[in-house]
Amino acid sequence: MIRRASAAFVRRRTWLERTGILIALTFGVAYGADGGVGSIADGVYTEAQADAGEPLYAKHCLTCHDKKYFRERLKLWHGQSLEVFFMTMATTMPENSPGLLYDEEYVDILAYILSISRYASGDEPLVATDGSFDRILIGAPAR
Ligand code: HEC
């Protein structure tokens, strides 16, 4: 006698399941190995990093990007990871001399960019080398 597949197996997915799957698909890319995902609005850089980035930004970036540039510009990056943004600036900027600076300097500049774009600082420093940038999404400031 052929056994029918159990009803529980063939039943259609519930609304809740489908919503869960959709959310998982939408954000799945952003989940790293340890599952966490954050936003640049969560205080991802320290004040000290932003302070160190200020003179670097003034020297290497300000001529082309005034202090308000990234406030608007970052909106185009919403939903993308910080990794993509960081790699873009570290490999293509400054436009007249791409890759000129050390990674640490680009990180400090990134912290400064976040600070002048109204993102709050926090207790933990930005670290470019531990894979965490993949799990930090670009989103709107908290305020
Ligand atoms: C000589 C001018 C110049 C300098 C100096 C310069 N940039 Fe740029 N930057 C540009 C131009 C032009 C673009 C492309 C803008 C566009 O696509 O509208 C750009 C784009 C970018 C982008 C990508 C923005 C986006 O939304 O695609 C980032 C990030 C960036 N610059 C960061 C920096 C940083 C950080 C520095 C300093 C280390 C810097 N730039 C120095 C001219 C410059």
Backbone and ligand atoms as CSV (ligand in chain L), in Angstrom:
chain,resi,resn,atom,element,x,y,z
A,1,MET,N,N,0.838,-1.201,0.000
A,1,MET,CA,C,0.000,0.000,0.000
A,1,MET,C,C,0.879,1.260,0.000
A,2,ILE,N,N,0.537,2.207,-0.861
A,2,ILE,CA,C,1.328,3.449,-0.922
A,2,ILE,C,C,0.866,4.418,0.161
A,3,ARG,N,N,1.824,4.852,0.953
A,3,ARG,CA,C,1.451,5.782,2.040
A,3,ARG,C,C,1.458,7.214,1.521
A,4,ARG,N,N,0.473,7.923,1.926
A,4,ARG,CA,C,0.418,9.333,1.503
A,4,ARG,C,C,1.423,10.136,2.332
A,5,ALA,N,N,1.987,11.145,1.697
A,5,ALA,CA,C,2.880,12.033,2.458
A,5,ALA,C,C,2.059,12.648,3.579
A,6,SER,N,N,2.683,12.860,4.688
A,6,SER,CA,C,1.919,13.370,5.824
A,6,SER,C,C,1.350,14.755,5.527
A,7,ALA,N,N,0.213,15.002,6.048
A,7,ALA,CA,C,-0.470,16.273,5.794
A,7,ALA,C,C,0.381,17.461,6.224
A,8,ALA,N,N,1.096,17.267,7.307
A,8,ALA,CA,C,1.919,18.361,7.808
A,8,ALA,C,C,2.997,18.736,6.790
A,9,PHE,N,N,3.443,17.736,6.042
A,9,PHE,CA,C,4.530,17.994,5.102
A,9,PHE,C,C,4.053,18.742,3.867
A,10,VAL,N,N,2.875,18.365,3.349
A,10,VAL,CA,C,2.431,18.952,2.083
A,10,VAL,C,C,1.599,20.228,2.261
A,11,ARG,N,N,1.201,20.512,3.490
A,11,ARG,CA,C,0.325,21.677,3.653
A,11,ARG,C,C,1.048,22.953,3.195
A,12,ARG,N,N,0.246,23.902,2.793
A,12,ARG,CA,C,0.845,25.148,2.313
A,12,ARG,C,C,1.454,25.903,3.483
A,13,ARG,N,N,2.448,26.692,3.168
A,13,ARG,CA,C,3.107,27.453,4.226
A,13,ARG,C,C,2.158,28.495,4.812
A,14,THR,N,N,2.284,28.684,6.102
A,14,THR,CA,C,1.442,29.676,6.743
A,14,THR,C,C,1.949,31.076,6.406
A,15,TRP,N,N,1.121,32.031,6.673
A,15,TRP,CA,C,1.502,33.422,6.426
A,15,TRP,C,C,2.786,33.775,7.188
A,16,LEU,N,N,2.824,33.306,8.428
A,16,LEU,CA,C,3.984,33.616,9.272
A,16,LEU,C,C,5.269,33.016,8.710
A,17,GLU,N,N,5.166,31.789,8.233
A,17,GLU,CA,C,6.345,31.137,7.646
A,17,GLU,C,C,6.825,31.889,6.419
A,18,ARG,N,N,5.864,32.256,5.579
A,18,ARG,CA,C,6.257,32.952,4.346
A,18,ARG,C,C,6.900,34.293,4.663
A,19,THR,N,N,6.347,35.001,5.642
A,19,THR,CA,C,6.926,36.283,6.024
A,19,THR,C,C,8.349,36.071,6.544
A,20,GLY,N,N,8.506,35.029,7.356
A,20,GLY,CA,C,9.822,34.717,7.905
A,20,GLY,C,C,10.836,34.426,6.820
A,21,ILE,N,N,10.386,33.686,5.813
A,21,ILE,CA,C,11.289,33.347,4.708
A,21,ILE,C,C,11.675,34.602,3.932
A,22,LEU,N,N,10.690,35.460,3.710
A,22,LEU,CA,C,10.960,36.697,2.980
A,22,LEU,C,C,11.980,37.561,3.724
A,23,ILE,N,N,11.798,37.665,5.036
A,23,ILE,CA,C,12.733,38.458,5.838
A,23,ILE,C,C,14.123,37.831,5.764
A,24,ALA,N,N,14.176,36.493,5.875
A,24,ALA,CA,C,15.459,35.807,5.827
A,24,ALA,C,C,16.152,36.058,4.491
A,25,LEU,N,N,15.374,36.040,3.398
A,25,LEU,CA,C,15.962,36.274,2.073
A,25,LEU,C,C,16.435,37.707,1.930
A,26,THR,N,N,15.639,38.639,2.457
A,26,THR,CA,C,15.971,40.046,2.325
A,26,THR,C,C,17.258,40.390,3.056
A,27,PHE,N,N,17.384,39.835,4.260
A,27,PHE,CA,C,18.544,40.207,5.070
A,27,PHE,C,C,19.634,39.139,5.093
A,28,GLY,N,N,19.322,37.993,4.478
A,28,GLY,CA,C,20.241,36.860,4.534
A,28,GLY,C,C,21.660,37.202,4.144
A,29,VAL,N,N,21.816,38.006,3.103
A,29,VAL,CA,C,23.137,38.352,2.602
A,29,VAL,C,C,23.973,39.028,3.685
A,30,ALA,N,N,23.291,39.783,4.528
A,30,ALA,CA,C,24.018,40.577,5.510
A,30,ALA,C,C,24.451,39.771,6.733
A,31,TYR,N,N,23.838,38.600,6.924
A,31,TYR,CA,C,24.187,37.829,8.111
A,31,TYR,C,C,25.533,37.156,7.938
A,32,GLY,N,N,26.449,37.438,8.802
A,32,GLY,CA,C,27.772,36.845,8.713
A,32,GLY,C,C,27.791,35.496,9.410
A,33,ALA,N,N,28.987,34.929,9.550
A,33,ALA,CA,C,29.129,33.599,10.122
A,33,ALA,C,C,28.515,33.512,11.518
A,34,ASP,N,N,28.685,34.568,12.309
A,34,ASP,CA,C,28.142,34.489,13.661
A,34,ASP,C,C,26.749,35.115,13.772
A,35,GLY,N,N,26.126,35.367,12.623
A,35,GLY,CA,C,24.714,35.701,12.613
A,35,GLY,C,C,24.350,37.143,12.909
A,36,GLY,N,N,25.217,37.902,13.547
A,36,GLY,CA,C,24.849,39.256,13.935
A,36,GLY,C,C,24.843,40.214,12.771
A,37,VAL,N,N,23.988,41.199,12.855
A,37,VAL,CA,C,24.021,42.240,11.839
A,37,VAL,C,C,23.704,43.566,12.515
A,38,GLY,N,N,24.450,44.576,12.160
A,38,GLY,CA,C,24.240,45.867,12.794
A,38,GLY,C,C,24.145,46.967,11.761
A,39,SER,N,N,24.062,48.192,12.258
A,39,SER,CA,C,23.954,49.347,11.378
A,39,SER,C,C,25.022,50.358,11.776
A,40,ILE,N,N,25.412,51.195,10.837
A,40,ILE,CA,C,26.375,52.244,11.157
A,40,ILE,C,C,25.792,53.240,12.160
A,41,ALA,N,N,24.477,53.128,12.401
A,41,ALA,CA,C,23.847,54.021,13.380
A,41,ALA,C,C,24.027,53.509,14.808
A,42,ASP,N,N,24.641,52.344,14.969
A,42,ASP,CA,C,24.755,51.736,16.301
A,42,ASP,C,C,25.990,52.163,17.098
A,43,GLY,N,N,26.650,53.239,16.678
A,43,GLY,CA,C,27.853,53.670,17.389
A,43,GLY,C,C,29.028,52.748,17.113
A,44,VAL,N,N,29.404,52.644,15.829
A,44,VAL,CA,C,30.388,51.638,15.423
A,44,VAL,C,C,31.839,52.135,15.398
A,45,TYR,N,N,32.046,53.422,15.672
A,45,TYR,CA,C,33.414,53.971,15.676
A,45,TYR,C,C,33.615,54.758,16.966
A,46,THR,N,N,34.888,55.014,17.289
A,46,THR,CA,C,35.141,55.808,18.493
A,46,THR,C,C,35.420,57.268,18.132
A,47,GLU,N,N,35.205,58.101,19.113
A,47,GLU,CA,C,35.498,59.530,18.985
A,47,GLU,C,C,36.963,59.744,18.586
A,48,ALA,N,N,37.853,58.945,19.190
A,48,ALA,CA,C,39.286,59.069,18.914
A,48,ALA,C,C,39.591,58.787,17.440
A,49,GLN,N,N,38.897,57.813,16.875
A,49,GLN,CA,C,39.112,57.514,15.458
A,49,GLN,C,C,38.668,58.682,14.586
A,50,ALA,N,N,37.510,59.250,14.902
A,50,ALA,CA,C,37.019,60.390,14.136
A,50,ALA,C,C,37.972,61.580,14.259
A,51,ASP,N,N,38.511,61.790,15.469
A,51,ASP,CA,C,39.469,62.878,15.683
A,51,ASP,C,C,40.713,62.676,14.829
A,52,ALA,N,N,41.175,61.430,14.767
A,52,ALA,CA,C,42.364,61.122,13.965
A,52,ALA,C,C,42.069,61.270,12.478
A,53,GLY,N,N,40.829,61.032,12.097
A,53,GLY,CA,C,40.460,61.122,10.688
A,53,GLY,C,C,40.281,62.536,10.183
A,54,GLU,N,N,39.985,63.446,11.102
A,54,GLU,CA,C,39.683,64.821,10.671
A,54,GLU,C,C,40.804,65.482,9.850
A,55,PRO,N,N,42.060,65.520,10.374
A,55,PRO,CA,C,43.120,66.140,9.577
A,55,PRO,C,C,43.420,65.386,8.277
A,56,LEU,N,N,43.241,64.068,8.303
A,56,LEU,CA,C,43.477,63.275,7.087
A,56,LEU,C,C,42.443,63.623,6.027
A,57,TYR,N,N,41.205,63.762,6.481
A,57,TYR,CA,C,40.125,64.133,5.563
A,57,TYR,C,C,40.386,65.525,4.989
A,58,ALA,N,N,40.801,66.445,5.865
A,58,ALA,CA,C,41.067,67.814,5.431
A,58,ALA,C,C,42.168,67.841,4.378
A,59,LYS,N,N,43.157,66.998,4.561
A,59,LYS,CA,C,44.295,67.001,3.655
A,59,LYS,C,C,44.010,66.278,2.335
A,60,HIS,N,N,43.283,65.149,2.399
A,60,HIS,CA,C,43.163,64.286,1.221
A,60,HIS,C,C,41.797,64.259,0.550
A,61,CYS,N,N,40.772,64.724,1.223
A,61,CYS,CA,C,39.416,64.538,0.687
A,61,CYS,C,C,38.617,65.823,0.539
A,62,LEU,N,N,38.864,66.764,1.428
A,62,LEU,CA,C,38.007,67.949,1.535
A,62,LEU,C,C,37.927,68.782,0.260
A,63,THR,N,N,39.003,68.826,-0.505
A,63,THR,CA,C,38.982,69.632,-1.734
A,63,THR,C,C,37.858,69.185,-2.666
A,64,CYS,N,N,37.563,67.911,-2.680
A,64,CYS,CA,C,36.515,67.410,-3.579
A,64,CYS,C,C,35.202,67.080,-2.866
A,65,HIS,N,N,35.281,66.701,-1.592
A,65,HIS,CA,C,34.055,66.364,-0.855
A,65,HIS,C,C,33.918,67.278,0.355
A,66,ASP,N,N,33.057,68.287,0.259
A,66,ASP,CA,C,32.878,69.157,1.425
A,66,ASP,C,C,32.237,68.352,2.555
A,67,LYS,N,N,32.197,68.953,3.730
A,67,LYS,CA,C,31.755,68.217,4.921
A,67,LYS,C,C,30.329,67.693,4.848
A,68,LYS,N,N,29.513,68.273,3.981
A,68,LYS,CA,C,28.126,67.818,3.896
A,68,LYS,C,C,27.916,66.754,2.829
A,69,TYR,N,N,28.952,66.538,2.033
A,69,TYR,CA,C,28.817,65.638,0.877
A,69,TYR,C,C,28.263,64.263,1.251
A,70,PHE,N,N,28.869,63.629,2.256
A,70,PHE,CA,C,28.484,62.250,2.564
A,70,PHE,C,C,27.155,62.125,3.311
A,71,ARG,N,N,26.744,63.212,3.933
A,71,ARG,CA,C,25.451,63.190,4.631
A,71,ARG,C,C,24.349,62.787,3.654
A,72,GLU,N,N,24.366,63.386,2.465
A,72,GLU,CA,C,23.397,63.051,1.429
A,72,GLU,C,C,23.790,61.785,0.683
A,73,ARG,N,N,25.075,61.718,0.395
A,73,ARG,CA,C,25.570,60.634,-0.449
A,73,ARG,C,C,25.323,59.245,0.161
A,74,LEU,N,N,25.458,59.155,1.469
A,74,LEU,CA,C,25.297,57.849,2.131
A,74,LEU,C,C,23.892,57.273,1.951
A,75,LYS,N,N,22.923,58.146,1.679
A,75,LYS,CA,C,21.557,57.648,1.465
A,75,LYS,C,C,21.487,56.710,0.266
A,76,LEU,N,N,22.346,56.953,-0.710
A,76,LEU,CA,C,22.371,56.085,-1.890
A,76,LEU,C,C,22.923,54.699,-1.552
A,77,TRP,N,N,23.567,54.613,-0.396
A,77,TRP,CA,C,24.204,53.353,0.002
A,77,TRP,C,C,23.362,52.569,1.003
A,78,HIS,N,N,22.209,53.070,1.363
A,78,HIS,CA,C,21.392,52.375,2.365
A,78,HIS,C,C,21.125,50.924,1.954
A,79,GLY,N,N,21.323,50.019,2.910
A,79,GLY,CA,C,21.110,48.597,2.653
A,79,GLY,C,C,22.371,47.862,2.231
A,80,GLN,N,N,23.397,48.626,1.872
A,80,GLN,CA,C,24.664,47.986,1.493
A,80,GLN,C,C,25.551,47.828,2.723
A,81,SER,N,N,26.514,46.945,2.625
A,81,SER,CA,C,27.407,46.749,3.770
A,81,SER,C,C,28.489,47.822,3.802
A,82,LEU,N,N,29.010,48.029,4.998
A,82,LEU,CA,C,30.088,49.002,5.174
A,82,LEU,C,C,31.330,48.545,4.414
A,83,GLU,N,N,31.471,47.234,4.249
A,83,GLU,CA,C,32.617,46.682,3.532
A,83,GLU,C,C,32.699,47.229,2.103
A,84,VAL,N,N,31.553,47.255,1.430
A,84,VAL,CA,C,31.541,47.711,0.039
A,84,VAL,C,C,31.927,49.190,-0.034
A,85,PHE,N,N,31.368,49.966,0.888
A,85,PHE,CA,C,31.677,51.399,0.923
A,85,PHE,C,C,33.154,51.621,1.235
A,86,PHE,N,N,33.640,50.884,2.234
A,86,PHE,CA,C,35.042,51.038,2.641
A,86,PHE,C,C,35.990,50.652,1.510
A,87,MET,N,N,35.713,49.521,0.862
A,87,MET,CA,C,36.584,49.080,-0.229
A,87,MET,C,C,36.576,50.090,-1.364
A,88,THR,N,N,35.401,50.683,-1.613
A,88,THR,CA,C,35.303,51.689,-2.671
A,88,THR,C,C,36.221,52.869,-2.359
A,89,MET,N,N,36.129,53.378,-1.125
A,89,MET,CA,C,36.956,54.547,-0.819
A,89,MET,C,C,38.433,54.198,-0.689
A,90,ALA,N,N,38.725,53.003,-0.184
A,90,ALA,CA,C,40.135,52.640,0.037
A,90,ALA,C,C,40.859,52.276,-1.262
A,91,THR,N,N,40.103,51.874,-2.282
A,91,THR,CA,C,40.768,51.476,-3.530
A,91,THR,C,C,40.643,52.509,-4.649
A,92,THR,N,N,39.665,53.435,-4.527
A,92,THR,CA,C,39.497,54.408,-5.622
A,92,THR,C,C,39.749,55.856,-5.197
A,93,MET,N,N,39.947,56.088,-3.906
A,93,MET,CA,C,40.108,57.459,-3.397
A,93,MET,C,C,41.433,57.620,-2.652
A,94,PRO,N,N,42.044,58.823,-2.555
A,94,PRO,CA,C,41.608,60.027,-3.277
A,94,PRO,C,C,41.716,59.821,-4.790
A,95,GLU,N,N,40.781,60.417,-5.507
A,95,GLU,CA,C,40.666,60.174,-6.940
A,95,GLU,C,C,41.980,60.413,-7.679
A,96,ASN,N,N,42.737,61.426,-7.204
A,96,ASN,CA,C,43.988,61.747,-7.884
A,96,ASN,C,C,45.152,60.842,-7.469
A,97,SER,N,N,44.904,59.967,-6.459
A,97,SER,CA,C,45.969,59.077,-6.005
A,97,SER,C,C,45.382,57.880,-5.242
A,98,PRO,N,N,44.637,57.011,-5.928
A,98,PRO,CA,C,43.930,55.900,-5.268
A,98,PRO,C,C,44.857,54.996,-4.454
A,99,GLY,N,N,44.387,54.599,-3.280
A,99,GLY,CA,C,45.162,53.682,-2.446
A,99,GLY,C,C,46.363,54.317,-1.769
A,100,LEU,N,N,46.438,55.626,-1.791
A,100,LEU,CA,C,47.574,56.356,-1.221
A,100,LEU,C,C,47.790,56.081,0.268
A,101,LEU,N,N,46.708,55.943,1.007
A,101,LEU,CA,C,46.812,55.884,2.471
A,101,LEU,C,C,46.857,54.460,3.014
A,102,TYR,N,N,47.269,54.360,4.289
A,102,TYR,CA,C,47.239,53.070,4.969
A,102,TYR,C,C,45.791,52.737,5.333
A,103,ASP,N,N,45.511,51.439,5.458
A,103,ASP,CA,C,44.162,51.003,5.841
A,103,ASP,C,C,43.673,51.698,7.114
A,104,GLU,N,N,44.575,51.799,8.102
A,104,GLU,CA,C,44.226,52.459,9.372
A,104,GLU,C,C,43.760,53.885,9.138
A,105,GLU,N,N,44.423,54.546,8.195
A,105,GLU,CA,C,44.060,55.938,7.902
A,105,GLU,C,C,42.690,56.006,7.221
A,106,TYR,N,N,42.454,55.071,6.309
A,106,TYR,CA,C,41.127,55.034,5.680
A,106,TYR,C,C,40.040,54.761,6.729
A,107,VAL,N,N,40.358,53.904,7.695
A,107,VAL,CA,C,39.387,53.601,8.755
A,107,VAL,C,C,39.097,54.866,9.572
A,108,ASP,N,N,40.147,55.617,9.917
A,108,ASP,CA,C,39.946,56.856,10.672
A,108,ASP,C,C,39.128,57.867,9.860
A,109,ILE,N,N,39.432,57.930,8.568
A,109,ILE,CA,C,38.666,58.831,7.702
A,109,ILE,C,C,37.203,58.397,7.648
A,110,LEU,N,N,36.982,57.093,7.569
A,110,LEU,CA,C,35.610,56.568,7.567
A,110,LEU,C,C,34.882,56.962,8.855
A,111,ALA,N,N,35.585,56.846,9.984
A,111,ALA,CA,C,34.986,57.251,11.263
A,111,ALA,C,C,34.618,58.740,11.226
A,112,TYR,N,N,35.509,59.540,10.681
A,112,TYR,CA,C,35.241,60.974,10.587
A,112,TYR,C,C,34.046,61.255,9.664
A,113,ILE,N,N,33.990,60.536,8.538
A,113,ILE,CA,C,32.860,60.688,7.615
A,113,ILE,C,C,31.543,60.377,8.340
A,114,LEU,N,N,31.546,59.320,9.148
A,114,LEU,CA,C,30.327,58.971,9.898
A,114,LEU,C,C,29.985,60.075,10.892
A,115,SER,N,N,31.018,60.614,11.545
A,115,SER,CA,C,30.743,61.646,12.559
A,115,SER,C,C,30.169,62.920,11.941
A,116,ILE,N,N,30.694,63.332,10.780
A,116,ILE,CA,C,30.152,64.555,10.166
A,116,ILE,C,C,28.843,64.288,9.422
A,117,SER,N,N,28.484,63.024,9.310
A,117,SER,CA,C,27.205,62.683,8.678
A,117,SER,C,C,26.143,62.361,9.723
A,118,ARG,N,N,26.420,62.772,10.964
A,118,ARG,CA,C,25.459,62.669,12.074
A,118,ARG,C,C,25.237,61.257,12.621
A,119,TYR,N,N,26.221,60.402,12.467
A,119,TYR,CA,C,26.148,59.080,13.108
A,119,TYR,C,C,26.911,59.164,14.427
A,120,ALA,N,N,26.299,58.637,15.475
A,120,ALA,CA,C,26.895,58.723,16.806
A,120,ALA,C,C,28.098,57.788,16.937
A,121,SER,N,N,29.053,58.183,17.786
A,121,SER,CA,C,30.201,57.323,18.074
A,121,SER,C,C,29.821,56.343,19.177
A,122,GLY,N,N,30.708,55.371,19.423
A,122,GLY,CA,C,30.454,54.393,20.475
A,122,GLY,C,C,31.736,54.023,21.206
A,123,ASP,N,N,31.723,52.913,21.917
A,123,ASP,CA,C,32.867,52.492,22.726
A,123,ASP,C,C,33.854,51.612,21.969
A,124,GLU,N,N,33.336,50.892,20.978
A,124,GLU,CA,C,34.191,49.964,20.239
A,124,GLU,C,C,34.694,50.604,18.953
A,125,PRO,N,N,36.002,50.448,18.672
A,125,PRO,CA,C,36.537,51.026,17.438
A,125,PRO,C,C,36.132,50.238,16.188
A,126,LEU,N,N,36.126,50.931,15.071
A,126,LEU,CA,C,35.955,50.272,13.778
A,126,LEU,C,C,37.211,49.465,13.497
A,127,VAL,N,N,37.040,48.218,13.085
A,127,VAL,CA,C,38.190,47.391,12.713
A,127,VAL,C,C,37.942,46.831,11.325
A,128,ALA,N,N,38.834,47.168,10.389
A,128,ALA,CA,C,38.598,46.787,8.994
A,128,ALA,C,C,39.009,45.362,8.681
A,129,THR,N,N,39.788,44.742,9.561
A,129,THR,CA,C,40.420,43.474,9.183
A,129,THR,C,C,39.769,42.224,9.778
A,130,ASP,N,N,38.704,42.382,10.580
A,130,ASP,CA,C,38.130,41.198,11.233
A,130,ASP,C,C,36.827,40.704,10.593
A,131,GLY,N,N,36.514,41.255,9.413
A,131,GLY,CA,C,35.300,40.808,8.724
A,131,GLY,C,C,34.026,41.465,9.228
A,132,SER,N,N,34.143,42.324,10.244
A,132,SER,CA,C,32.936,42.915,10.824
A,132,SER,C,C,32.232,43.879,9.866
A,133,PHE,N,N,32.973,44.478,8.940
A,133,PHE,CA,C,32.350,45.437,8.015
A,133,PHE,C,C,31.258,44.775,7.170
A,134,ASP,N,N,31.424,43.461,6.932
A,134,ASP,CA,C,30.408,42.729,6.161
A,134,ASP,C,C,29.079,42.684,6.896
A,135,ARG,N,N,29.152,42.799,8.222
A,135,ARG,CA,C,27.934,42.636,9.030
A,135,ARG,C,C,27.382,43.970,9.515
A,136,ILE,N,N,27.978,45.065,9.046
A,136,ILE,CA,C,27.468,46.386,9.409
A,136,ILE,C,C,26.827,47.002,8.171
A,137,LEU,N,N,25.542,47.278,8.272
A,137,LEU,CA,C,24.831,47.849,7.132
A,137,LEU,C,C,24.777,49.368,7.200
A,138,ILE,N,N,24.740,49.973,6.031
A,138,ILE,CA,C,24.577,51.425,5.970
A,138,ILE,C,C,23.081,51.728,6.048
A,139,GLY,N,N,22.714,52.505,7.058
A,139,GLY,CA,C,21.319,52.884,7.255
A,139,GLY,C,C,21.255,54.337,7.696
A,140,ALA,N,N,20.066,54.814,7.973
A,140,ALA,CA,C,19.888,56.209,8.377
A,140,ALA,C,C,20.408,56.424,9.798
A,141,PRO,N,N,20.850,57.647,10.119
A,141,PRO,CA,C,21.256,57.956,11.490
A,141,PRO,C,C,20.068,57.795,12.434
A,142,ALA,N,N,20.367,57.546,13.687
A,142,ALA,CA,C,19.303,57.333,14.685
A,142,ALA,C,C,18.484,58.599,14.910
A,143,ARG,N,N,19.161,59.780,14.830
A,143,ARG,CA,C,18.461,61.016,15.119
A,143,ARG,C,C,17.641,61.485,13.930
L,1,HEC,C1,C,40.316,65.046,-6.795
L,1,HEC,C2,C,38.976,64.929,-6.256
L,1,HEC,C3,C,38.697,63.886,-5.193
L,1,HEC,C4,C,39.393,63.653,-4.037
L,1,HEC,C5,C,40.645,64.363,-3.529
L,1,HEC,C6,C,38.669,62.626,-3.331
L,1,HEC,N1,N,37.580,62.247,-4.052
L,1,HEC,FE1,FE,36.211,60.828,-3.514
L,1,HEC,N2,N,35.258,61.091,-5.269
L,1,HEC,C7,C,35.606,62.006,-6.246
L,1,HEC,C8,C,34.690,61.865,-7.361
L,1,HEC,C9,C,34.700,62.708,-8.621
L,1,HEC,C10,C,33.810,60.818,-7.005
L,1,HEC,C11,C,32.651,60.284,-7.820
L,1,HEC,C12,C,31.441,61.054,-7.392
L,1,HEC,C13,C,30.228,60.646,-8.134
L,1,HEC,O1,O,30.131,59.498,-8.562
L,1,HEC,O2,O,29.315,61.488,-8.219
L,1,HEC,C14,C,34.198,60.365,-5.693
L,1,HEC,C15,C,33.534,59.368,-5.009
L,1,HEC,C16,C,33.848,58.964,-3.727
L,1,HEC,C17,C,33.152,57.950,-3.004
L,1,HEC,C18,C,31.994,57.136,-3.509
L,1,HEC,C19,C,30.735,57.924,-3.348
L,1,HEC,C20,C,29.585,57.233,-3.998
L,1,HEC,O3,O,28.470,57.392,-3.498
L,1,HEC,O4,O,29.775,56.513,-4.981
L,1,HEC,C21,C,33.726,57.859,-1.774
L,1,HEC,C22,C,33.328,56.939,-0.638
L,1,HEC,C23,C,34.794,58.813,-1.739
L,1,HEC,N3,N,34.847,59.465,-2.943
L,1,HEC,C24,C,35.613,59.018,-0.677
L,1,HEC,C25,C,36.729,59.829,-0.713
L,1,HEC,C26,C,37.669,59.929,0.375
L,1,HEC,C27,C,37.542,59.194,1.674
L,1,HEC,C28,C,38.642,60.779,-0.030
L,1,HEC,C29,C,39.897,61.152,0.721
L,1,HEC,C30,C,40.758,60.034,1.115
L,1,HEC,C31,C,38.303,61.227,-1.368
L,1,HEC,N4,N,37.128,60.627,-1.752
L,1,HEC,C32,C,39.045,62.127,-2.116
L,1,HEC,C33,C,36.618,62.908,-6.198
L,1,HEC,C34,C,37.559,62.990,-5.202
